[in-house]
């Protein structure tokens, strides 16, 4: 891994957060252990590999484009691309143009990953 990233680093055209770059540069973006993952994501059971470089994130995230090549696979994995969707891609679907993987399944076939999601999420709170 290179020591110094340029001022703006992108994966799939999305700016990588500064803190993630610092963690990568210091080799500190790594798996925190199963108990720590279970505390923040108790529903997540598959073992993960944290992607330790920008290059790995770029390479692994290319699979997002393959997931939307046919409607059946896209629906199975809840992935869409906004220009071809009927509207904004909303949760629980993932807009493949506004996300990239930072961790992937340790075992092939588990088909799980953790992605940074760059969609703008707006919450409207209605007064009583």
Residue pairs with C-beta under 8 A, 6 or more apart in sequence:
1 24
1 25
1 27
1 52
1 53
1 55
3 25
4 25
5 16
5 21
5 24
5 25
5 54
8 15
9 15
9 16
9 21
9 54
10 16
11 54
11 57
11 58
11 61
11 100
12 58
12 61
12 64
12 97
12 99
12 100
13 97
14 98
14 99
14 100
14 116
14 118
16 54
16 57
17 116
20 29
20 102
20 116
22 28
23 29
24 52
24 53
24 54
27 52
29 50
29 51
29 52
29 102
30 50
30 52
31 37
31 48
31 49
31 50
31 103
34 47
37 44
37 48
38 44
44 112
46 105
46 106
46 107
46 110
46 112
47 105
47 106
47 107
47 110
48 103
48 104
48 105
48 106
48 112
48 114
49 103
49 104
49 105
49 106
50 102
50 103
51 57
51 60
51 101
51 102
51 103
51 104
57 100
57 101
57 102
58 100
60 101
60 104
60 113
61 99
61 100
61 101
61 115
63 101
64 79
64 94
64 96
64 99
64 100
64 101
65 96
66 73
67 73
67 74
67 77
67 79
67 96
68 74
68 79
68 80
68 81
68 96
74 80
77 94
77 111
78 92
78 93
78 94
79 93
79 94
79 96
80 89
80 93
80 94
80 95
80 96
81 89
81 95
81 96
81 97
82 88
82 89
82 95
82 97
82 98
88 119
89 95
89 98
89 119
94 115
94 117
95 117
95 119
98 117
98 118
98 119
99 115
99 116
99 117
99 118
99 119
100 115
100 116
101 113
101 114
101 115
102 114
102 115
102 116
103 113
103 114
104 112
104 113
104 114
105 111
105 112
105 113
